[in-house]
Amino acid sequence: MEQALRTMLTMQDRMNTRVHPDWIGQQFAWYRALWIECAELIEHYGYKWWKKQSPELEQVQLEVIDIWHFGLSALFASGDSIDTMAANIAAEVGEFQPAGLGVREATEALALHALQSKGFSPARFWELMLASGLDFERLYSAYVGKNVLNFFRQDHGYQDGSYQKLWQGREDNEHLVEVLAALDSNSPDFADSVYAALQARYPGTVVTARA
């Protein structure tokens, strides 16, 4: 687990650095992005008792992955090394005893902690991850895939508006799901393989190597 956590923390640092070279020094309010994502998750799960609603579980899980991105980013405020952060996360979730909360309750607990501490609780996130039907292996695969897609978007004109989000009538996220299903997440070159597969599908001008 620690190796996978180190990989994800390193990838998050790379992505944030791509957006702003001094992203840690800027002290962005990652906790705020986190709790707002929690609110969006509840929208997908449903909370209106006065009308019929069915949980959109796939969308809920996508929001969980987005929350993980912001949570990892928030942890860098500690000033700890990536190795230390990975060890701390592994230790915290290793001692974690699930309370069996439902999706709404687990989301609220995580959001409340973020608002009160302006930080991120891996243990509370773990409760939400399990409540949403994810496990660590799926979290890792989906995180790496989304991170690579974010880099792919940047490489192909996301900031200047030239990026094409629809490929053959489907959004890039849908293509990503198919790519991830066809690859081995345990492979040491998993991230590079995801990027190459996206590049092979993209209809526009592509780069020949990852930045």
C-alpha positions, 0 to 999 in steps of 0.5 A, a space after each residue: 500500500 505504501 508504494 501505491 500511496 507514494 506513487 499517487 502523492 508523487 503524481 498529485 504533486 506533478 499535476 499541481 506543479 503543472 498548474 502552478 509551479 509554487 502550488 504548495 507556497 500558494 496555500 490553496 484552500 484544498 479543504 474547501 474544494 474537498 467539502 464542496 465535492 462532498 456536496 456534489 457527491 450527495 447530489 448524485 446519491 440523493 437526499 430529497 425525501 420529498 421526491 423519488 431519487 435513485 443513487 447514481 453510484 458510478 457518479 458517486 464513486 467519481 466524486 470520491 476519486 475527486 475528493 481523494 485528489 484534493 485530500 492528497 493535495 491538502 496533506 502537503 501543507 504539513 511539509 512532510 516528505 512524500 515517504 512520510 506522508 505515505 507512511 502516515 496514511 498507511 498507519 492511519 488507515 491500517 488502524 481504522 475500524 469502519 463504523 459502517 456509516 452510509 454514504 451520506 453520513 460518511 460524506 458529512 463526517 468527512 466534510 465536517 472534519 474538513 470545515 473544522 480542521 481545514 485539513 483532510 482525514 484519511 480515516 474518514 475518507 476510508 469510511 466514505 470509500 468503503 461506503 461507496 463500494 470502492 476498495 483501495 485497488 479500485 481507488 488506485 486504478 481510478 486515481 491514476 487514470 484520472 490523473 493521467 487524463 488530467 495531464 493528457 488534457 493539459 498536453 492537448 490544449 485544455 487551458 487554451 480551449 483547443 482540447 476536444 472533450 468529445 471523441 467519436 460522440 463520447 466524453 473522454 471520461 468514458 474512453 478512460 473507463 474502457 482503457 482502464 478496464 483493458 490494462 493491468 493496474 499492477 504493471 509498473 508502467 501502468 500510468 504510461 500505458 494509460 496515456 499511450 492508450 488515450 493518445 491512440 484514441 484521441 482524434 486531434 493532433 497528439 504529442 509523441 511523449 509525456 511531459 
